[in-house]
Amino acid sequence: MLDKQKIKDKLEKERDMLLEELRDMGKLNSETGEWEATPEELDFPQSDQNDMADRFEDFEAKSSMLKTLEPRLQNILKALKSINKESFGRCEVCKKDIELARMDANPAARTCKKHLEN
């Protein structure tokens, strides 16, 4: 049987961890609701080409990570919103219960293993 409190605790812990990681890499744009990478702060006013290249590389890495973490956060938030619904823990495709092992590994799962690719 699905332990919704345990799943909720896991989801909240992952949400908090993701938010902390996102804040370390960027800021939330209040107009768009999307996370934007922030460039590394300069320690000194003038920088050479190597410093600028390093900053650009860091910015690109942050942008890439944000593109990975932001959808995961959205899935977590969606799961937290729907955890008290009767349909929570059921596959969105076939409507059967999602395997307990899958829910344990990914509490925000929306499909069973059979429909994982959908």
C-alpha positions as MATLAB code, in Angstrom:
seq = 'MLDKQKIKDKLEKERDMLLEELRDMGKLNSETGEWEATPEELDFPQSDQNDMADRFEDFEAKSSMLKTLEPRLQNILKALKSINKESFGRCEVCKKDIELARMDANPAARTCKKHLEN';
ca = [
       0.000    0.000    0.000;
       1.143    3.505   -0.851;
       2.377    5.462    2.177;
       1.432    8.984    1.078;
       2.997   10.656    4.128;
       6.335    8.998    3.430;
       6.113   10.037   -0.215;
       5.132   13.581    0.751;
       8.139   13.806    3.082;
      10.453   12.613    0.284;
       8.941   15.064   -2.187;
       9.296   17.993    0.230;
      12.904   17.067    0.989;
      13.739   16.853   -2.725;
      11.877   20.122   -3.411;
      13.923   21.914   -0.759;
      17.165   20.439   -2.089;
      16.310   21.445   -5.671;
      15.381   24.969   -4.616;
      18.701   25.334   -2.817;
      20.608   24.107   -5.878;
      18.633   26.393   -8.174;
      19.304   29.402   -5.928;
      23.031   28.602   -5.982;
      23.036   28.757   -9.786;
      20.540   31.439  -10.585;
      17.499   33.420   -9.672;
      13.792   33.081  -10.293;
      12.474   35.609  -12.794;
       9.258   36.841  -11.182;
       7.831   37.933  -14.551;
       8.310   34.643  -16.408;
       8.378   32.231  -13.465;
      11.509   30.648  -14.926;
      14.941   30.224  -13.412;
      17.796   32.164  -15.017;
      21.475   31.478  -14.553;
      23.525   34.202  -12.911;
      27.124   34.816  -13.918;
      29.918   34.331  -11.431;
      30.778   37.488   -9.501;
      34.055   39.167  -10.374;
      36.553   39.445   -7.538;
      38.215   42.429   -9.183;
      36.971   45.074  -11.617;
      39.238   44.254  -14.553;
      39.500   40.781  -15.978;
      41.462   39.263  -18.805;
      40.216   37.001  -21.587;
      40.836   33.855  -19.538;
      38.700   35.174  -16.693;
      35.920   36.107  -19.100;
      36.108   32.676  -20.753;
      35.903   30.993  -17.344;
      32.878   33.121  -16.412;
      31.173   32.275  -19.697;
      31.880   28.558  -19.248;
      30.506   28.693  -15.699;
      27.401   30.546  -16.922;
      26.810   27.951  -19.654;
      27.194   25.091  -17.150;
      24.714   26.764  -14.792;
      22.254   27.328  -17.644;
      22.483   23.678  -18.621;
      21.909   22.502  -15.052;
      18.923   24.828  -14.679;
      17.366   23.226  -17.760;
      17.645   19.867  -16.008;
      16.632   20.877  -12.495;
      13.712   23.177  -13.300;
      11.519   20.485  -14.944;
      12.310   18.148  -12.043;
      11.172   20.824   -9.590;
       7.969   21.315  -11.590;
       7.280   17.548  -11.420;
       7.856   17.582   -7.662;
       5.512   20.560   -7.191;
       2.852   18.909   -9.352;
       3.127   15.710   -7.301;
       2.827   17.640   -4.033;
      -0.291   19.386   -5.339;
      -1.949   16.130   -6.318;
      -0.788   13.866   -3.473;
      -4.176   14.005   -1.722;
      -6.128   13.155   -4.847;
      -7.379    9.627   -5.340;
      -5.574    9.446   -8.693;
      -2.152   10.014   -7.091;
       0.071    6.978   -7.567;
      -1.831    5.815  -10.621;
      -0.407    5.747  -14.117;
      -1.625    8.667  -16.218;
      -1.778    6.357  -19.262;
      -3.357    3.072  -18.124;
      -4.782    4.278  -14.767;
      -3.305    1.268  -12.918;
      -1.320    1.651   -9.699;
       2.308    2.630  -10.248;
       4.674   -0.010   -8.884;
       5.694    0.636   -5.257;
       9.387    0.256   -6.109;
       9.025    2.926   -8.804;
       7.195    5.280   -6.448;
       9.876    4.696   -3.825;
      12.634    5.507   -6.320;
      10.769    8.424   -7.908;
       7.947    9.748   -5.739;
       6.937   12.171   -8.505;
       6.422    9.356  -11.037;
       3.338    9.827  -13.168;
       3.450    6.578  -15.136;
       4.049    2.905  -14.470;
       7.188    1.190  -15.796;
       5.307   -0.004  -18.869;
       4.461    3.564  -19.875;
       7.718    5.131  -18.741;
       8.539    6.528  -22.188;
       5.209    8.387  -22.522;
];
